């Protein structure tokens, strides 16, 4: 209803504002023509003040503007010429009291001319106020003819307000007002006494209408505003909402009773449907959610509806079958996982054993029997330990002994060229982890990183314990100063691509990755990278169990 009413009234207001702007523009054109084309106005400055020619010219101008004031009597209040250089001489033609117009101009014309010179647009009308003039506010426009001579016109805001009120202040339709604005903010009402609808400090926005509450009366108004293009004024019309909604209470009451009846019938229907259909369906949905969460002992209760009894029995049978099937599949997965883990664990030993035999063979070929003896003793200790600790998990201290034993074997091959350092906190040595989790990375570093045999090859194993996300983790870092990983191998090691099929020397590394993922269900993180100063870096992040 507001949209329809505002659309009709807004169109009428637009027509009025456009007509007012056209009148202001028409008066602008009249003043410019008078200043530029009227010969008597041009001759006035050429005659000495008080001479016969000066007086005759003033008489002709007076007759001319008296004629023109009658033509523009519906809007213009006063037309005047102001001769600032000729003792502030004034020529006035007015439709109102001559003395009042003369006093207003003599009192304010100098300040008005100064203020008009500050206006951005010369087509703008200046809004001025003087208590001598009825209605106090008026719009004034001056046009310079020559230096010191101006033609101008005065329009009383009360006249514009009267034209506006003819359309709106009729009975209970509404009321109208004209306000002076500063940019987008209304400053004060124009044209005499304050209107009933006080809108000072209201922001003017580009919207069809606004709902405003009058602070004095408490009345709600639907306000529509339009600003003039030729003056800093805004036209407002306000329609009391009590008038707009006057006939609505009867329809509202009828609507309330009708809505109440519909709601009552619908509530009774919903209660019946809920007991027969909705409640059993809610139980079915709740049962399906519990089944999806793994609560396989969930069973539905049956009611008297035949269809729902069949549905409940079918659901219960399905839940029982899922429970049986899931338990069987889970046990089968555990058996398969355990077999795979055992195969991977068993794969480590022959891999390291074959590499060690190659070393012994090389020493035997060189007839260097003392290293062969020492290596045989180290191998015996190593594999004696492997066979003795036939278990899934060993301590980190035991794993580091394996690493130390392996390093001693390699030192026999490269005397004074191989150094292995350990930097771990004492409390970490008792932590449990899968057997042979560190040694394959040490072996991989020696095989692939120790290329420059003239420099000492250093391997450092560091560790730390920290907590994150309410869990504790062990971070192991294995770093060397060798050649590092080839760029083509890193994506495959980090899981972004496959490793070359012919690269069998990395069997131990792949084996560790697979065993870690099986043991920790994917929670372990193993990353491979190259150090900035050269060398390979391997980081193992293990959750502590």
MARZA-744372 format. One line per field, with one value per residue (C-alpha): x, y, z. Coordinates in nm, 4 decimals. Each point is the difference from the previous one (the first is absolute). Example, Ala and Ser with C-alpha at 12.3 -4.5 7.8 and 13.67 -1.06 7.14 Angstrom:
2
X <- 1.2300;0.1370;
Y <- -0.4500;0.3440;
Z <- 0.7800;-0.0660;
This chain:
545
X <- 0.0000;0.2858;0.1646;-0.3155;-0.0853;0.3569;0.0147;-0.3108;0.0954;0.3636;-0.0944;-0.2079;0.2876;0.2427;-0.2278;-0.0215;0.3797;0.0753;-0.2508;0.1547;0.3510;-0.1251;-0.1435;0.3311;0.1894;-0.2436;0.0585;0.3767;-0.0310;-0.2073;0.2638;0.2858;-0.1863;-0.0736;0.3666;0.1376;-0.2662;-0.1944;0.1362;-0.1370;0.1794;0.3188;-0.0477;-0.0618;0.3699;0.1026;-0.2044;0.1106;-0.1901;-0.2890;0.0117;-0.3091;0.1138;0.0593;-0.3467;-0.1734;0.1829;-0.1090;-0.3617;0.0109;0.1570;-0.2604;-0.2835;0.1582;0.0408;-0.3515;-0.1260;0.2106;-0.0994;-0.3601;0.1013;0.1866;-0.2432;-0.0787;0.3553;0.2257;-0.0516;0.2537;0.2153;0.2738;0.3098;0.2749;0.2561;0.2767;0.2233;-0.2793;-0.0566;-0.1630;-0.2913;-0.2924;-0.2705;-0.2734;-0.3197;-0.1885;-0.3363;0.0023;0.0551;0.2627;0.1451;0.0667;0.1801;0.2054;0.1028;0.0942;0.2193;0.1669;0.0804;0.1262;0.0976;0.3729;0.0294;-0.2133;0.2315;0.3054;-0.1649;-0.1079;0.3580;0.0904;-0.2562;0.1435;-0.2656;-0.1273;-0.3406;-0.0494;-0.2459;0.1080;-0.2269;-0.0139;-0.1877;-0.1328;-0.2698;-0.1307;-0.1335;-0.3205;0.1032;0.3615;0.1667;0.0408;0.2017;0.2010;0.1988;0.2255;0.1706;0.2876;-0.0486;0.3148;0.2279;-0.2237;-0.3344;-0.2170;-0.3461;-0.1803;-0.3204;-0.1508;-0.2354;-0.1646;0.0178;-0.3507;-0.1306;0.1624;-0.1217;-0.3537;0.0076;0.1265;-0.2580;-0.2888;0.0660;0.0905;-0.1305;-0.3584;-0.2019;0.1578;0.2137;0.3209;0.2230;0.2939;0.3065;0.2995;0.3346;0.3357;0.2710;0.3741;0.1209;-0.2221;-0.1140;-0.3143;0.0847;-0.3211;-0.3562;-0.0675;-0.3041;-0.1000;-0.1280;0.1390;-0.2060;-0.1693;0.2470;0.3491;0.2764;0.3115;0.3295;-0.1682;0.2290;-0.1384;0.0506;-0.0802;-0.2868;-0.3739;-0.1107;0.1017;-0.1907;0.0585;-0.1344;-0.0815;0.1611;-0.2705;-0.3205;0.1365;-0.1748;0.1586;0.0291;0.0844;0.2298;0.1028;0.2715;0.1185;0.2760;0.0084;0.2722;0.0181;-0.0036;0.1081;-0.3564;-0.1849;-0.3730;-0.1544;-0.3462;-0.1113;-0.2987;-0.1071;0.0091;-0.3227;-0.1709;0.1664;-0.0941;-0.3415;-0.1997;0.2393;-0.1057;-0.3229;0.1832;0.2684;-0.2516;-0.1657;0.3408;0.0906;-0.3177;0.0451;0.3661;-0.0835;-0.2592;0.2356;0.2798;-0.2319;-0.1156;0.3543;0.1299;-0.2588;0.0919;0.3713;-0.0589;-0.1789;0.2666;0.2772;-0.1326;-0.0629;0.2859;0.2481;0.0953;0.0791;0.1970;0.1989;0.0848;0.1082;0.2238;0.1504;0.0686;0.1698;0.2206;0.1055;0.0755;0.2135;0.1928;0.0787;-0.2646;-0.1013;-0.2086;-0.2735;-0.3452;-0.3359;-0.3264;-0.3098;-0.3437;-0.3473;0.0419;0.0527;0.2361;0.2185;0.0119;0.1445;0.2449;0.1191;0.0551;0.1906;0.2178;0.0775;0.0977;0.2214;0.1722;0.0708;0.1492;0.2150;0.1312;0.0953;0.1553;0.1949;0.1492;0.1074;0.1555;0.1813;0.1518;0.1028;0.1692;0.1901;0.1266;0.1069;0.1716;0.1861;0.1206;0.1170;0.1853;0.1756;0.1054;0.1426;0.1825;0.1522;0.1054;0.2476;0.2358;0.1062;0.0313;0.2582;0.1600;0.0717;0.1628;0.2211;0.1128;0.1078;0.2249;0.1590;0.0516;0.1845;0.2337;0.0641;0.0901;0.2501;0.1349;-0.0559;-0.0999;-0.0001;-0.2994;-0.1696;0.0316;-0.1291;-0.2905;-0.0932;-0.0133;-0.2121;-0.2357;-0.0288;-0.0929;-0.2431;-0.1928;0.0182;-0.1866;-0.2520;-0.0819;-0.0170;-0.2404;-0.2603;-0.2662;-0.1954;0.1371;0.3435;0.1342;0.1707;0.3183;0.0033;-0.0586;0.2938;0.2225;-0.0916;0.0988;0.3309;0.0743;-0.0704;0.2248;0.2839;-0.0369;0.0171;0.3017;0.1909;-0.0542;0.0750;0.2450;0.0028;-0.2527;-0.3294;-0.1425;-0.3416;-0.1281;-0.3024;-0.1817;-0.3076;-0.1499;0.0519;-0.3731;-0.0497;0.2167;-0.2671;-0.2664;-0.1267;-0.0045;0.0007;0.3283;0.2345;-0.1711;0.3201;0.2735;-0.1319;0.0250;0.3604;0.0816;-0.1651;0.2049;0.3288;-0.0821;-0.1281;0.1416;0.3588;0.1317;0.2976;0.2218;0.2755;-0.2099;-0.1303;-0.3653;-0.2008;-0.3382;-0.1955;-0.3021;-0.1944;-0.3265;-0.2505;-0.3331;-0.2824;-0.3768;-0.2575;-0.3766;-0.0102;0.2474;0.3718;0.2314;0.3592;0.1840;0.3107;0.2247;0.2697;0.2306;0.3266;0.2447;-0.0057;-0.1351;-0.3656;-0.3018;-0.0307;-0.2807;-0.1833;-0.0121;-0.1412;-0.3626;-0.0159;0.1468;-0.2433;-0.2988;-0.0658;0.1163;0.1383;0.3621;0.1947;-0.0656;0.3693;0.1039;0.0178;0.2586;-0.2810;-0.1877;0.0764;-0.1390;-0.3238;-0.0250;0.0233;-0.2685;-0.2398;0.0598;-0.0469;-0.3296;-0.1288;0.1173;-0.1296;-0.3055;0.1246;0.0797;0.3762;0.1621;0.3289;0.1433;0.3070;0.1852;0.3435;0.1825;0.0843;0.3723;-0.0197;-0.0858;-0.3180;-0.2494;-0.2559;-0.2596;-0.2128;-0.2966;-0.1309;-0.2994;0.0914;-0.2075;
Y <- 0.0000;0.2381;-0.0730;0.0726;0.3189;0.1314;-0.0664;0.2130;0.2869;-0.0039;0.0519;0.3041;0.1392;-0.0523;0.1967;0.2881;0.0142;-0.0130;0.2784;0.2129;-0.0574;0.0962;0.3232;0.0787;-0.0694;0.2150;0.2925;-0.0609;0.0337;0.3179;0.1603;-0.0954;0.1433;0.3176;0.0330;-0.0581;0.1115;0.2826;0.3305;0.2149;-0.2126;0.0432;0.3802;0.0440;-0.0210;0.2378;0.2928;0.2137;-0.0679;0.2474;0.1266;0.0198;-0.2970;-0.2022;0.0833;-0.0700;-0.3317;-0.0965;0.0843;-0.2192;-0.2874;0.0487;-0.0240;-0.3057;-0.1959;0.1064;-0.1610;-0.3127;-0.0415;-0.0308;-0.2729;-0.1958;0.0896;-0.3678;-0.0587;0.3107;0.2326;0.2696;0.1002;0.2536;0.1777;0.0892;0.2640;-0.0407;0.2660;0.2619;0.0476;-0.3445;0.1059;-0.2479;-0.0471;-0.2287;-0.1502;-0.2251;-0.1733;0.0556;0.3025;0.2243;0.1250;-0.3497;-0.1119;0.3210;-0.0497;-0.3637;0.0825;0.3063;-0.2017;-0.3227;0.0616;0.0500;-0.3178;-0.1889;0.0982;-0.1133;-0.3336;-0.0562;0.0479;-0.3061;-0.2285;-0.2738;0.0359;0.3373;-0.1614;-0.0657;0.2084;0.1211;-0.0666;0.3012;0.0901;0.3343;0.0402;0.3176;-0.2021;-0.2023;-0.3621;0.1097;-0.2263;0.0866;-0.1133;0.2693;0.0087;0.2819;0.0273;0.2474;0.2384;0.2054;0.0699;0.1277;-0.0559;-0.3070;-0.1169;-0.2452;-0.1611;-0.1110;-0.2955;-0.0401;-0.3551;0.0478;0.0303;-0.3305;-0.1535;0.1154;-0.1656;-0.3202;0.0019;0.0326;-0.3595;-0.1570;0.1879;-0.0848;-0.1703;-0.3243;-0.0716;0.1182;0.3015;0.1483;0.2045;0.1724;-0.0340;0.1611;-0.2601;-0.0133;-0.2678;-0.2953;0.1172;0.2085;0.3052;0.1970;0.0329;0.2932;0.2231;0.1266;-0.2001;-0.3514;-0.2756;-0.2686;-0.2550;0.0917;-0.1500;0.1960;-0.1923;-0.2628;-0.1421;0.0120;-0.3363;-0.1314;-0.2267;-0.0049;0.0861;-0.0046;-0.0685;0.2829;0.0355;0.3538;0.0621;0.2428;-0.1840;-0.3539;-0.0330;-0.2213;0.1595;-0.1440;0.2748;0.0558;0.2543;0.1670;0.2630;0.2959;0.0246;0.3815;0.0638;-0.1684;-0.0914;-0.3271;-0.0548;-0.2505;-0.1473;-0.2061;-0.2300;-0.1253;-0.3776;0.0069;0.1307;-0.2545;-0.2948;0.1348;-0.2814;-0.2784;-0.0928;-0.1630;-0.2090;-0.0799;-0.1321;-0.2156;-0.1267;-0.0811;-0.2051;-0.1801;-0.0711;-0.1234;-0.2415;-0.1324;-0.0416;-0.1878;-0.2430;-0.0440;-0.0665;-0.2730;-0.1527;0.0147;-0.1674;-0.2866;-0.0322;0.0185;-0.2927;-0.2155;0.0888;0.2640;-0.1515;-0.3464;0.1668;0.2042;-0.3216;-0.1547;0.3008;-0.0033;-0.3718;0.0508;0.2748;-0.2277;-0.2800;0.2401;0.0919;-0.3652;-0.0694;-0.3334;-0.1089;0.2495;-0.1600;0.1616;-0.0518;-0.0873;0.1664;-0.0898;0.1251;-0.2995;0.1750;0.1388;-0.3395;-0.1502;0.2913;-0.0376;-0.3759;0.0495;0.2662;-0.2233;-0.2908;0.2311;0.1340;-0.3546;-0.0970;0.3143;-0.0731;-0.3540;0.1065;0.2905;-0.2118;-0.2626;0.2590;0.1682;-0.3273;-0.0820;0.3392;-0.0485;-0.3396;0.1414;0.2953;-0.2197;-0.2305;0.2995;0.1456;-0.3283;-0.0244;0.3505;-0.0645;-0.3164;0.1827;0.2217;-0.2703;-0.1558;0.3483;0.1102;-0.3474;0.0125;0.3417;-0.1199;-0.3072;0.2290;0.1891;-0.3226;-0.1208;0.3175;-0.0288;-0.3678;0.0853;0.2550;-0.2661;0.2374;-0.2594;0.2101;0.2144;-0.3233;-0.1299;0.3192;0.0240;-0.3616;0.0675;0.3127;-0.1909;-0.2803;0.2452;0.1803;-0.3064;-0.1625;0.3057;-0.0118;-0.3643;0.0530;0.2951;-0.1550;0.2556;0.2897;0.2879;0.0752;0.2963;0.2917;-0.0839;-0.3502;0.1433;0.2388;-0.2972;-0.1548;0.3239;0.0134;-0.3629;0.0796;0.3086;-0.2084;-0.2422;0.2887;0.1527;-0.3172;0.0890;0.3712;0.0545;0.3577;0.1070;-0.0756;0.1770;-0.0517;0.2328;-0.0440;0.2928;-0.1271;0.0814;-0.2759;-0.0544;-0.0867;-0.3126;-0.2021;0.0820;-0.2965;-0.0099;-0.2692;-0.1849;0.1241;0.3383;0.2107;-0.2331;-0.0185;0.3812;-0.0095;-0.2734;0.1954;0.3087;-0.1973;-0.1714;0.3057;0.3015;-0.1085;0.0672;0.2252;-0.2503;0.2605;0.1942;-0.1192;-0.1069;0.1119;-0.1293;0.1596;-0.1556;0.2542;-0.0373;0.1977;-0.0573;0.2512;0.0161;0.1153;-0.0427;-0.1762;-0.2659;-0.0568;-0.0523;-0.1080;0.1879;-0.1768;0.1831;-0.1838;0.2407;-0.0478;0.2135;-0.2101;0.0639;0.0076;-0.1445;0.0412;0.2410;-0.2704;-0.2339;0.2428;0.0058;-0.3786;-0.0214;0.2633;-0.1822;0.2309;-0.2524;-0.3512;-0.1012;-0.1426;-0.3720;-0.0798;0.1794;-0.3109;0.1540;0.1994;-0.3142;0.0641;0.3560;-0.1122;-0.2832;0.2424;0.2253;-0.2916;-0.1436;0.3406;0.0594;-0.3436;0.0346;0.3558;-0.0098;0.2883;0.2358;-0.0156;0.2647;-0.0613;0.2839;0.0097;0.3160;0.1451;0.2345;0.3514;-0.0658;-0.3413;-0.3438;-0.1981;0.0557;-0.2580;0.0866;-0.2609;0.1228;-0.2891;0.0129;-0.1386;-0.3016;
Z <- 0.0000;0.0829;-0.3350;-0.1979;0.1925;-0.0185;-0.3731;-0.0649;0.2321;-0.1067;-0.3645;0.0974;0.2087;-0.2889;-0.2314;0.2489;0.0594;-0.3735;-0.0640;0.2759;-0.1430;-0.3468;0.1430;0.1725;-0.3223;-0.1938;0.2395;-0.0320;-0.3774;0.0424;0.2243;-0.2358;-0.3014;0.1907;0.1006;-0.3487;-0.2522;0.1667;-0.1380;0.2834;0.2569;-0.1978;-0.0291;0.3740;0.0864;-0.2791;0.1319;0.2974;0.3157;0.0403;-0.3612;-0.2196;-0.2089;0.3143;0.1368;-0.3321;-0.0334;0.3534;-0.0887;-0.3102;0.1980;0.2758;-0.2527;-0.1579;0.3228;0.1122;-0.3169;0.0503;0.3655;-0.1161;-0.2453;0.2686;0.2782;0.0695;0.1280;0.0214;0.2960;-0.0920;-0.3008;0.0699;-0.1332;0.2432;-0.0970;0.2521;-0.1556;-0.0148;0.3730;0.0294;-0.2195;-0.0095;-0.2625;0.1378;-0.1352;0.2396;0.0276;0.3756;0.2230;-0.1606;0.3284;0.1365;-0.3180;0.0023;0.3652;-0.0579;-0.2997;0.1542;0.3101;-0.1634;-0.3635;0.0623;0.2078;-0.2539;-0.2878;0.1986;0.0827;-0.3617;-0.1190;0.2113;-0.1671;-0.2174;-0.2720;-0.1252;-0.0635;0.3711;0.2017;0.3419;0.2990;0.2344;0.3157;0.1294;0.2642;-0.1716;-0.2932;0.0625;0.0291;0.0706;-0.2602;-0.3672;-0.3011;-0.1764;-0.3233;-0.1302;-0.3401;-0.0515;-0.2956;0.0301;0.2916;0.2799;-0.1785;0.0699;-0.1031;0.2219;0.1173;0.3289;0.0515;0.3389;0.1320;0.1404;-0.3591;-0.0991;0.3255;-0.0777;-0.3427;0.1597;0.2778;-0.2486;-0.1049;0.3349;0.3029;-0.0876;0.2733;0.1207;-0.3087;0.1606;0.0281;-0.1847;0.0823;-0.1550;0.1763;-0.0483;-0.0410;0.0362;-0.2346;0.0924;0.3439;0.0657;0.2129;0.0649;-0.1318;-0.2334;-0.0589;0.3413;0.2953;0.0540;-0.1622;0.2018;-0.1372;0.1342;-0.2094;0.0982;-0.0271;-0.2202;-0.2685;-0.3529;-0.1738;-0.3470;0.1021;-0.0801;0.3534;0.3644;0.3206;0.2507;0.3543;0.1063;0.3399;0.1125;-0.0884;-0.0245;-0.3356;-0.2687;-0.3437;-0.3384;-0.1305;-0.3642;-0.0829;-0.3199;-0.0231;-0.2377;-0.2633;0.0187;0.3771;0.3219;0.0962;0.0368;-0.0435;0.2414;0.0170;0.2961;0.0246;0.3453;0.0109;0.1991;-0.3147;-0.2239;0.2210;0.0983;-0.1593;0.0840;0.3585;-0.1195;-0.2554;0.2554;0.2502;-0.2639;-0.1036;0.3609;0.0545;-0.3293;0.0723;0.3520;-0.1377;-0.2656;0.2566;0.2388;-0.2681;-0.1258;0.3537;0.0530;-0.3329;0.0824;0.3368;-0.1714;-0.2712;0.2594;0.1975;-0.3064;-0.2378;0.1156;0.3364;-0.1470;-0.2810;0.2532;0.1846;-0.3308;-0.0839;0.3506;-0.0347;-0.3379;0.1464;0.2870;-0.2458;-0.2076;0.3187;0.0644;0.2681;-0.1519;0.3012;-0.0936;-0.0545;-0.0823;0.1883;-0.2029;0.0160;-0.1236;-0.3583;-0.2280;-0.2416;0.2760;0.1761;-0.3190;-0.0312;0.3614;-0.0339;-0.3244;0.1644;0.2997;-0.2268;-0.2067;0.3137;0.1213;-0.3366;-0.0111;0.3490;-0.0934;-0.3316;0.1511;0.2768;-0.2540;-0.2315;0.2897;0.1162;-0.3574;-0.0388;0.3250;-0.1166;-0.3392;0.1634;0.2446;-0.2814;-0.2073;0.2987;0.0655;-0.3653;0.0010;0.3273;-0.1375;-0.3182;0.1868;0.1160;-0.3357;-0.1508;0.2589;0.0033;-0.3784;0.0267;0.2854;-0.1962;-0.2847;0.2416;0.1340;-0.3553;-0.0974;0.3004;-0.0797;-0.3588;0.1314;0.2454;0.2867;0.2583;0.3150;-0.1127;-0.1064;0.3557;0.1577;-0.2447;0.0611;0.3753;-0.0541;-0.2295;0.2504;0.2738;-0.2300;-0.1161;0.3429;0.1301;-0.2891;0.0669;0.3766;-0.0051;-0.2265;0.0946;-0.1593;0.2081;0.1457;0.1942;-0.1728;0.1907;-0.1494;-0.3461;0.0431;0.0956;-0.3351;-0.1690;0.1897;-0.0949;-0.3662;0.0113;0.1444;-0.2916;-0.2482;0.1769;-0.0836;-0.3642;0.0353;0.2875;0.1380;-0.2620;0.1747;0.3117;0.1584;0.2769;0.2278;0.1636;0.1841;0.3399;0.2596;0.0553;-0.3682;0.0092;0.1778;-0.2605;-0.2026;-0.3811;-0.2735;-0.0430;-0.2733;-0.0345;-0.0061;-0.1314;-0.3622;-0.0307;0.1299;-0.2496;-0.2829;0.0918;-0.0116;-0.3294;-0.1912;0.1816;0.0676;-0.3528;0.0686;0.1811;0.0570;0.2558;0.3338;-0.0273;0.3041;0.1082;0.2846;0.1717;0.2122;0.1889;0.2039;0.1759;-0.0219;0.0464;-0.2551;-0.0216;0.3403;-0.1205;0.0444;-0.2959;-0.0552;-0.2759;-0.1351;-0.2478;-0.2023;-0.1817;-0.1933;-0.1949;-0.3162;-0.3477;0.1056;-0.1782;-0.3771;-0.0877;-0.1985;0.3007;0.2629;-0.1327;0.0063;0.3516;0.1284;-0.1473;-0.2967;-0.2612;-0.0511;0.0543;-0.2964;-0.0281;-0.0436;0.3184;0.2180;0.2329;0.1636;0.0983;0.3683;-0.0123;-0.1672;0.2476;0.2958;-0.1507;-0.0497;0.3462;0.1663;-0.1797;0.1013;0.3599;0.0608;-0.2332;-0.2125;0.2921;-0.0551;-0.2207;-0.1853;-0.2087;-0.2240;-0.0994;-0.0734;0.2377;-0.1214;0.0466;-0.1681;0.1222;0.0583;0.2825;0.1164;0.2680;0.1801;0.2057;0.2119;0.2378;0.3396;0.1083;
